[in-house]
């Protein structure tokens, strides 16, 4: 896997993925950015959210759960000193559907966090990670 990150002027950079997708990143205005795109640390959280959501949906679909929506909200804390690394990350799933089995949802969320999500596994060595879920019957 490879990416290219190219300067766009100011503190903005365009990242291009190996699969051909572009994403714009920019720094905060207080450090010279123009708020043109997501901050790089936000991208880390987005990567985590995408990775674990794909895992959970694959498992729930495989176990024939009638999911109508899946949202993950991620809260984080960062160090006060530079480098301002993540110190805590909490992942909260909201899974909506018809007659969802709580044990299957819990199993999917746990397996993603503990075994399958590459981003979670990479972060867990340096960040206090936690996760939970709620089921919304529709």
C-alpha positions in Angstrom: 0.0 0.0 0.0 1.3 3.4 -0.9 0.1 7.1 -0.9 1.4 10.4 -2.1 1.0 13.7 -0.2 1.5 16.8 -2.3 1.7 20.4 -1.0 -1.2 22.6 -2.2 0.1 25.9 -0.9 -0.1 27.4 2.6 -0.5 24.5 5.0 -2.8 22.4 2.7 -1.8 19.0 1.3 -3.6 16.7 -1.1 -3.3 13.0 -0.3 -3.7 10.5 -3.1 -4.3 6.9 -2.2 -3.0 3.9 -4.2 -6.6 3.2 -5.2 -6.8 6.7 -6.8 -8.8 8.6 -4.2 -7.9 12.2 -3.1 -8.4 13.8 0.3 -7.5 17.4 1.2 -5.8 18.0 4.6 -5.0 21.4 6.1 -3.7 22.8 9.3 -5.7 24.9 11.8 -5.8 28.6 11.1 -3.9 29.3 14.3 -0.8 27.6 12.9 -1.1 29.0 9.3 -3.8 26.7 7.8 -6.9 27.9 6.1 -9.3 25.2 7.2 -9.6 23.8 3.7 -9.6 20.1 4.8 -9.4 17.7 7.7 -6.5 17.7 10.1 -4.1 14.8 9.8 -5.0 13.6 13.3 -8.7 13.7 12.4 -7.8 11.5 9.4 -6.4 8.9 11.8 -9.7 8.8 13.6 -11.6 8.6 10.3 -9.4 5.7 9.3 -10.2 3.9 12.6 -13.9 4.5 12.1 -13.9 3.3 8.6 -11.8 0.2 9.3 -13.9 -0.9 12.3 -17.2 -0.1 10.6 -16.3 -2.2 7.6 -15.4 -5.2 9.9 -18.6 -4.9 11.9 -20.9 -4.6 8.9 -19.2 -7.6 7.2 -19.8 -9.7 10.3 -23.4 -8.6 10.8 -24.2 -9.2 7.2 -22.6 -12.6 7.3 -24.7 -13.4 10.4 -27.8 -12.3 8.5 -28.7 -9.4 10.7 -31.2 -6.9 9.2 -29.1 -3.7 9.6 -30.6 -0.5 8.3 -27.9 1.9 9.5 -24.5 1.8 11.3 -22.8 4.9 12.7 -19.7 5.1 14.8 -18.9 8.1 17.0 -15.3 8.4 18.1 -14.2 10.5 21.0 -10.5 11.1 21.7 -8.1 12.8 24.1 -4.7 14.0 23.2 -1.6 14.8 25.1 -1.1 18.5 26.2 2.5 18.5 25.1 4.2 18.0 21.7 3.9 15.5 20.2 0.1 15.7 20.8 -0.5 12.0 20.5 -3.8 10.4 21.3 -3.9 9.2 24.9 -7.5 7.8 24.9 -9.9 6.8 22.1 -13.5 5.6 22.7 -15.4 4.1 19.8 -19.2 4.0 20.1 -21.3 2.1 17.6 -25.0 2.9 16.9 -26.4 0.0 15.0 -30.0 0.3 13.7 -32.1 -2.5 12.3 -35.0 -4.9 12.6 -34.7 -7.6 15.4 -31.0 -7.3 15.8 -29.4 -9.9 18.1 -27.5 -8.0 20.8 -25.0 -10.9 21.2 -24.2 -10.8 17.5 -23.7 -7.1 17.5 -21.5 -7.3 20.6 -19.5 -10.1 19.1 -18.9 -8.1 15.9 -17.8 -5.0 17.7 -15.5 -7.0 20.0 -13.9 -9.0 17.2 -13.3 -5.9 15.2 -11.6 -4.2 18.2 -9.7 -7.2 19.4 -8.8 -9.1 16.2 -9.6 -7.7 12.8 -9.4 -3.9 12.7 -5.8 -3.1 11.6 -6.1 0.5 12.7 -7.3 -0.5 16.2 -4.6 -3.1 16.6 -2.0 -0.5 15.6 -3.2 2.1 18.0 -3.9 -0.1 21.0 -0.1 -0.4 21.7 0.1 3.3 22.5 -3.4 4.5 23.2 -6.0 3.6 25.9 -8.8 2.2 23.6 -12.4 1.4 24.6 -15.5 0.6 22.7 -19.2 0.0 23.2 -22.4 -0.1 21.2 -26.1 0.6 21.3 -28.9 -1.0 19.2 -31.7 1.1 17.8 -34.8 -0.9 16.8 -36.5 0.5 13.7 
